[in-house]
Amino acid sequence: MVDFARDMGDFLKAVGKEFRPLLGILGLTILRFWKPLYGRDIPNSVFWLGVGVCLYFAVFFAWRKEHKNALLGSAFWESLKARCNELVLELGELAEDYQNSHKEEGQPTTLPEPMAPWWVSSGYKVWPYRVGRLQSSVIALRRDLKRTPVRVEDYDVRISVSGLLGMLRTYKEQIH
């Protein structure tokens, strides 16, 4: 009985998350155009039809997200979490190795812009290869995360090491 109540609560929260924006968009649209078009207030039947349509789509969208999660399976989620952990460690090691390495005149003292495309043609000895491996791993992780409900926002390629670490930690927190 406790599981049922918890599951029902989770379901209602998920539907509520989907329902509010849908109802807001539909409601604002109808309120904006109904009176100028028809010269009177919205009939109750149209109002309740709109609420019903929003509720239907909210349930559908909540179901679709949960269905995607179920199809992906727990092994997939564990894999994503492990990849996030590995990338955080790898990025930390790479930044530390770069900071401790011998620098040519004019080279920055800390690892600059680890996701920038200019690393490919950089003359910084072994660093383009190591940074390129990190970049491809981050890009692959983000591509896989986009298949899930985890929020994956765009980033500026000039992102700093600390910004990239923060982004990876945020992903890890969002993974179940």
C-alpha angles and dihedrals in degrees: 000000000000091000091051092051092047092047092048090050091050090048093050091048091051092048090047091053090055097037100057098059093042093050091045094052094044093042095050092046094050094043091049097051108025102074096043090049101042103021094229141073123281113277116240091243092058091046094052092043088055092049090049093050091049091049092049092052093042090056090046094050092046090049091048092054092048091045090054090051092050092049092051093055133206094280089062091051091048089050091052092049091049091049090051090051092048092049093049090052094043093049091048092050092045092051092047093047090049092049091050095045127101110269129210119225109288096016115132116252094226129047105276123215101337093196097047117121093223090079090080092068097031118130093214095122111239096357099090090059095047094044090046091055090050091048093051091048092050092047092049091049092050091048091053092045090054088065088062134061090259111120110247111184127189117262135201112255087227089068115145125235091256091048091051091047090051091050092051092048090050090053090049092052091052094051112095 
